[in-house]
Amino acid sequence: MSLYKQPDYWSVKAKKEHYPARSVYKLQEMDEKFGLSSPNAARKSETVKILDLGAVPGSWSLYALRRLGKRAFILGVDISPLSPDYDRGLFEGDHYCFLQGDMTAGEIKQAIVAQGPFHLVMSDAAPGTTGNSGVDTFCSLTLAEAALEYADRTLLRGGNFVVKVFQGRDSSGLLKDIRERFKTGKSFKPQACRRTSFETYYLGLDKLG
């Protein structure tokens, strides 16, 4: 059950625009500011291939499908099932594939790699929170490191990467790893993040060869 019982501006806006969660506006802001969905790797490609880790409830996948239309092919991955309540048929087309399972499991890794390479790897995956900041940041970092591993294995040269992290004393090491792999690596906190949240996003832009 969500800790936030009262809907805020972003939650109301998401409902009006038929998105399942307010997280869509975090991606939208980062896309408009940094060009995540139009990486250098995709400029000569007819199809923009995107890996969406932690895809449920589907806001990031829906944004990309609406943004790119028939140019997109998206592989969504999540341990939870995906509900089609908001997609208006977009999840049922040839431009979207959903894989249910643990993104850190061996068989899921093989299935994801087989669908690559990708122009964009994005991860809004988050662990179930415990209220213990040390435990929560550690679990978040584990998921973020797994996402970076997928960027290493499946992201095309010139591709982009974005991942959610819970800020903690060890998270700076992940940003350093991103900066070693991409032309630009940075931390960014979108406006749609709740003020009381210690989440932020790390971005890797223009993957090096």
Secondary structure by P-SEA (a helix, b strand, c coil): ccccccccaaaaaaaaacccccaaaaaaaaaaacccccccccccccbbbbbbccccccaaaaaaaaaccccbbbbbbccbbbbccccccccccccbbbbbcccccaaaaaaaaaaccccbbbbcccccccccaaaaaaaaaaaaaaaaaaaaccccccbbbbbbbcccccaaaaaaaaaaccccccccccccccccccbbbbbbccccc
